């Protein structure tokens, strides 16, 4: 009986290990398990069945600010919003590679540059705080490490997702089947709540002056110190250069976009930083659209995320400057 019990335990352990490893292997090839925010948007892009769409990669500013369907109607060029919260150049490089690997070749790539995400330092780019290893494949881990992500931070998370996926990817799984069990920032459902063209309706329709002041103060606490010490010449810029190189090799025009900001947000830029950012981006040899001054302060609820009207005005102006989604 002891022998049978020991065999049963060993079989159970073996089955458990096999299930874990099988799930981990599947997650390394299926973004729905590893990075549902990307997978949900990609599924919507596929459903559009459009040939060479204009694609915009960016952060939550893009997610809420680029009304891709409106852009498509104005230009006659298919368009899709691939904005994802808390992303920057290194995340965008990962996403661009995924799109190309899946057969999507954009007619034009609109690439948002969120200035604070150009920050670098001894501890690595600040993006690594948000793009953690369990959302990446093994090859992607090597990619982000090449742009400054700390191996001791990103690689253990990836390994855990391979060898203990039911624990490591629990938020992705629960966020899929029972999202109400999790706080909003752990649900990975940003791609599910958009329209068919990837645009997310801004969560606020109006704010009181007191609420706006609180939101502006929150943005200042999040970004002011980063902007104060920002040197735009770090490793995130190298990721932008890599994106530009890949697109040139594929014949994809690239347009860099600085998204609209209220005067309250632009007041956080120290003297001379605007000029350094402008000079750095222009040196890349692709078109730069600086939209930071396009919208009035009342178009935002926090100084850098627009209301719906602000998103529409930004998109309309962008469409005028990029007729048919092309670059002059």
C-alpha positions as CSV (number, residue, x, y, z in Angstrom):
1,X,0.0,0.0,0.0
2,X,2.9,2.4,0.8
3,X,4.4,1.5,-2.6
4,X,1.0,2.3,-4.4
5,X,0.7,5.5,-2.4
6,X,4.2,6.6,-3.4
7,X,3.5,5.8,-7.0
8,X,0.2,7.8,-6.9
9,X,2.0,10.8,-5.4
10,X,4.7,10.6,-8.0
11,X,2.1,10.4,-10.8
12,X,0.2,13.3,-9.4
13,X,3.4,15.4,-9.1
14,X,4.3,14.4,-12.7
15,X,0.9,15.3,-14.0
16,X,1.0,18.6,-12.2
17,X,4.4,19.4,-13.6
18,X,3.3,18.4,-17.1
19,X,0.3,20.7,-16.9
20,X,2.4,23.6,-15.6
21,X,5.0,23.1,-18.3
22,X,2.4,22.7,-21.0
23,X,0.6,25.9,-20.0
24,X,3.9,27.7,-19.8
25,X,4.9,26.5,-23.3
26,X,1.5,27.5,-24.7
27,X,1.8,30.9,-23.1
28,X,5.1,31.5,-24.8
29,X,3.4,31.2,-28.2
30,X,-0.1,32.5,-27.5
31,X,-0.3,36.1,-26.5
32,X,-3.9,35.6,-25.2
33,X,-2.4,33.8,-22.2
34,X,0.7,36.0,-21.7
35,X,-0.3,39.5,-22.8
36,X,-4.1,39.7,-23.4
37,X,-4.0,43.5,-23.8
38,X,-2.0,42.9,-27.0
39,X,-4.0,39.8,-28.1
40,X,-7.4,41.4,-27.7
41,X,-6.4,44.4,-29.9
42,X,-4.7,42.2,-32.5
43,X,-7.9,40.2,-32.8
44,X,-9.9,43.4,-33.5
45,X,-7.3,44.5,-36.0
46,X,-7.6,41.1,-37.8
47,X,-11.4,41.4,-37.8
48,X,-11.2,44.6,-39.7
49,X,-9.7,42.7,-42.6
50,X,-8.0,45.8,-44.0
51,X,-5.0,45.9,-46.2
52,X,-2.0,47.8,-44.8
53,X,-3.8,50.0,-42.2
54,X,-2.3,53.1,-40.7
55,X,-1.3,51.9,-37.2
56,X,-0.6,54.1,-34.2
57,X,1.5,52.7,-31.4
58,X,1.4,54.6,-28.1
59,X,0.5,54.8,-24.4
60,X,-2.8,55.6,-22.8
61,X,-2.6,59.0,-24.4
62,X,-2.9,57.3,-27.8
63,X,-5.5,54.8,-26.5
64,X,-7.8,57.6,-25.4
65,X,-6.7,60.3,-27.9
66,X,-6.5,58.7,-31.4
67,X,-9.9,58.1,-32.8
68,X,-8.8,55.7,-35.5
69,X,-12.2,55.2,-37.1
70,X,-12.7,59.0,-37.4
71,X,-9.2,59.2,-39.0
72,X,-10.2,56.5,-41.4
73,X,-13.3,58.3,-42.4
74,X,-11.4,61.6,-42.9
75,X,-8.6,60.1,-44.9
76,X,-10.1,57.1,-46.6
77,X,-7.2,55.0,-45.3
78,X,-7.9,52.1,-42.9
79,X,-6.5,52.9,-39.4
80,X,-6.1,51.2,-36.1
81,X,-5.3,52.4,-32.6
82,X,-2.8,50.2,-30.9
83,X,-2.3,52.4,-27.8
84,X,-1.7,50.5,-24.6
85,X,-1.4,52.0,-21.1
86,X,2.1,52.5,-19.5
87,X,4.1,51.8,-22.7
88,X,7.0,53.5,-24.3
89,X,9.6,52.9,-27.1
90,X,10.8,49.5,-25.9
91,X,7.3,48.2,-25.5
92,X,6.4,49.6,-28.9
93,X,9.4,47.8,-30.5
94,X,8.1,44.5,-29.0
95,X,4.6,45.2,-30.3
96,X,5.8,46.2,-33.8
97,X,7.8,43.0,-34.0
98,X,4.7,41.0,-33.0
99,X,2.6,42.8,-35.7
100,X,5.1,42.1,-38.4
101,X,5.6,38.5,-37.3
102,X,1.8,38.1,-37.6
103,X,1.7,39.5,-41.1
104,X,0.6,43.1,-40.4
105,X,2.6,45.6,-42.4
106,X,1.3,49.1,-41.7
107,X,0.9,51.6,-44.5
108,X,2.3,54.2,-42.1
109,X,3.4,53.8,-38.5
110,X,2.3,56.6,-36.2
111,X,4.6,56.3,-33.2
112,X,3.7,58.2,-30.1
113,X,6.7,59.5,-28.0
114,X,5.8,60.1,-24.4
115,X,8.7,62.2,-23.2
116,X,8.9,60.8,-19.7
117,X,9.3,57.3,-21.2
118,X,12.6,58.5,-22.8
119,X,14.1,58.5,-19.3
120,X,17.0,56.2,-18.6
121,X,19.3,55.6,-15.7
122,X,21.6,53.3,-13.9
123,X,18.6,51.1,-12.9
124,X,17.3,50.9,-16.4
125,X,14.5,52.5,-18.4
126,X,11.4,53.3,-16.4
127,X,9.4,51.1,-18.8
128,X,10.6,48.0,-17.0
129,X,8.4,48.9,-14.1
130,X,5.3,48.2,-16.3
131,X,6.5,45.7,-19.0
132,X,7.3,42.8,-16.7
133,X,8.8,39.5,-17.8
134,X,5.6,37.4,-17.6
135,X,4.2,39.4,-20.5
136,X,7.1,38.5,-22.8
137,X,8.3,35.5,-24.7
138,X,11.9,34.2,-24.2
139,X,13.1,36.0,-27.4
140,X,11.4,39.3,-26.3
141,X,13.1,39.1,-22.9
142,X,16.5,39.1,-24.8
143,X,15.2,42.1,-26.8
144,X,14.3,44.3,-23.8
145,X,17.5,43.3,-22.0
146,X,19.3,44.7,-25.0
147,X,17.7,48.1,-24.3
148,X,18.5,48.2,-20.6
149,X,15.9,46.1,-18.8
150,X,17.7,44.5,-15.8
151,X,18.0,40.7,-16.3
152,X,17.6,40.1,-12.6
153,X,14.2,41.8,-12.8
154,X,12.7,40.7,-16.1
155,X,14.2,37.2,-16.6
156,X,13.0,35.6,-13.3
157,X,9.5,36.8,-14.0
158,X,9.6,35.1,-17.5
159,X,11.0,31.9,-16.0
160,X,8.2,31.8,-13.5
161,X,5.7,32.2,-16.2
162,X,7.1,29.1,-18.0
163,X,7.6,26.9,-15.0
164,X,4.7,28.1,-12.7
165,X,2.3,29.7,-15.2
166,X,-0.8,29.0,-13.1
167,X,0.6,31.3,-10.5
168,X,2.5,33.8,-12.6
169,X,-0.3,34.3,-15.2
170,X,-3.1,34.1,-12.7
171,X,-4.2,37.8,-13.2
172,X,-4.3,37.3,-17.0
173,X,-6.5,34.2,-16.6
174,X,-8.8,35.6,-13.9
175,X,-9.0,38.9,-15.8
176,X,-10.3,36.9,-18.7
177,X,-12.9,34.8,-17.0
178,X,-13.9,36.9,-13.9
179,X,-12.5,40.4,-14.2
180,X,-14.7,41.8,-11.4
181,X,-12.6,39.8,-9.0
182,X,-9.5,42.0,-9.7
183,X,-8.8,45.7,-9.3
184,X,-8.9,47.5,-12.7
185,X,-5.1,47.7,-13.1
186,X,-4.7,43.9,-12.9
187,X,-7.3,42.8,-15.3
188,X,-5.4,43.1,-18.6
189,X,-8.7,44.0,-20.3
190,X,-7.7,47.3,-21.9
191,X,-8.0,45.8,-25.4
192,X,-11.4,44.4,-24.8
193,X,-13.1,47.7,-23.9
194,X,-12.3,49.6,-27.1
195,X,-14.3,50.1,-30.2
196,X,-13.5,47.9,-33.3
197,X,-10.7,50.3,-34.3
198,X,-8.9,50.1,-31.0
199,X,-10.0,53.5,-29.5
200,X,-11.1,53.6,-25.9
201,X,-13.7,56.2,-25.0
202,X,-12.2,58.5,-22.3
203,X,-13.5,57.5,-18.9
204,X,-14.5,61.0,-17.9
205,X,-17.0,63.3,-19.7
206,X,-16.4,66.2,-17.4
207,X,-14.7,67.3,-14.2
208,X,-15.1,70.0,-11.6
209,X,-12.2,72.5,-11.2
210,X,-11.4,70.8,-7.9
211,X,-11.3,67.4,-9.6
212,X,-9.1,68.7,-12.4
213,X,-6.8,70.2,-9.8
214,X,-6.5,66.9,-8.1
215,X,-5.8,65.0,-11.3
216,X,-3.2,67.6,-12.4
217,X,-1.5,67.2,-9.1
218,X,-1.5,63.4,-9.5
219,X,0.1,63.8,-12.9
220,X,2.7,66.2,-11.5
221,X,3.6,63.7,-8.7
222,X,4.0,61.0,-11.4
223,X,6.1,62.9,-14.0
224,X,7.7,66.1,-12.6
225,X,10.8,64.5,-11.2
226,X,11.4,62.4,-14.3
227,X,11.1,65.4,-16.6
228,X,13.3,67.4,-14.3
229,X,16.2,65.0,-14.9
230,X,15.4,63.8,-18.4
231,X,18.2,63.2,-20.9
232,X,16.5,62.0,-24.1
233,X,19.6,60.3,-25.4
234,X,19.3,57.1,-23.5
235,X,18.5,53.5,-24.4
236,X,14.8,54.1,-25.0
237,X,15.9,56.4,-27.8
238,X,17.9,53.5,-29.2
239,X,14.7,51.5,-29.3
240,X,13.1,54.3,-31.3
241,X,16.0,54.2,-33.7
242,X,15.6,50.4,-34.0
243,X,11.9,50.9,-34.9
244,X,12.8,53.4,-37.5
245,X,15.4,51.1,-39.0
246,X,13.0,48.1,-39.1
247,X,10.4,50.3,-40.8
248,X,12.8,51.6,-43.4
249,X,13.8,48.0,-44.2
250,X,10.2,47.1,-44.7
251,X,9.3,50.3,-46.6
252,X,7.0,51.6,-43.8
253,X,6.9,55.4,-43.4
254,X,7.2,56.5,-39.8
255,X,5.7,59.6,-38.2
256,X,6.7,60.4,-34.7
257,X,3.9,62.1,-32.7
258,X,4.1,64.1,-29.4
259,X,0.6,63.9,-28.1
260,X,-1.4,67.0,-26.9
261,X,-0.7,68.3,-23.4
262,X,-2.3,71.1,-21.3
263,X,-0.3,74.1,-20.2
264,X,-0.3,72.6,-16.7
265,X,1.6,69.6,-18.0
266,X,4.0,71.5,-20.2
267,X,4.9,73.7,-17.3
268,X,6.7,70.7,-15.8
269,X,9.3,70.7,-18.6
270,X,12.5,72.4,-17.3
271,X,14.1,75.2,-19.4
272,X,15.7,73.8,-22.5
273,X,14.2,70.3,-22.4
274,X,11.7,71.1,-25.2
275,X,14.6,72.1,-27.5
276,X,16.6,69.0,-26.6
277,X,13.7,66.7,-27.3
278,X,12.9,68.4,-30.5
279,X,16.5,68.3,-31.7
280,X,16.9,64.7,-30.7
281,X,13.8,63.5,-32.5
282,X,14.5,65.5,-35.7
283,X,17.9,63.9,-35.9
284,X,16.3,60.6,-36.6
285,X,15.4,61.7,-40.1
286,X,11.7,61.0,-40.0
287,X,8.7,63.3,-39.8
288,X,7.9,64.7,-36.4
289,X,4.4,66.1,-35.5
290,X,4.5,68.0,-32.2
291,X,0.8,68.2,-31.2
292,X,1.5,69.2,-27.6
293,X,-0.1,72.7,-28.1
294,X,-3.1,71.6,-30.2
295,X,-5.7,71.5,-27.5
296,X,-6.9,74.0,-24.9
297,X,-6.6,73.0,-21.2
298,X,-10.3,72.3,-20.8
299,X,-9.9,69.5,-23.4
300,X,-8.2,67.3,-20.7
301,X,-9.3,65.9,-17.4
302,X,-5.8,65.7,-16.0
303,X,-3.6,67.7,-18.2
304,X,-2.6,65.0,-20.7
305,X,-5.6,62.6,-21.2
306,X,-8.3,64.1,-23.3
307,X,-12.1,64.1,-23.1
308,X,-13.9,62.7,-26.2
309,X,-14.1,66.1,-27.8
310,X,-10.3,66.6,-27.4
311,X,-9.7,63.2,-29.0
312,X,-11.9,64.2,-31.9
313,X,-10.2,67.5,-32.4
314,X,-6.7,65.9,-32.2
315,X,-7.7,63.2,-34.7
316,X,-9.2,65.7,-37.2
317,X,-6.1,67.9,-37.2
318,X,-3.9,64.8,-37.6
319,X,-5.9,63.7,-40.6
320,X,-5.5,67.1,-42.2
321,X,-1.7,66.8,-41.9
322,X,-1.6,63.2,-43.1
323,X,-4.0,63.0,-46.0
324,X,-4.8,59.4,-46.9
325,X,-2.5,58.3,-44.1
326,X,0.6,59.1,-46.2
327,X,3.6,61.1,-45.4
328,X,4.7,63.9,-47.8
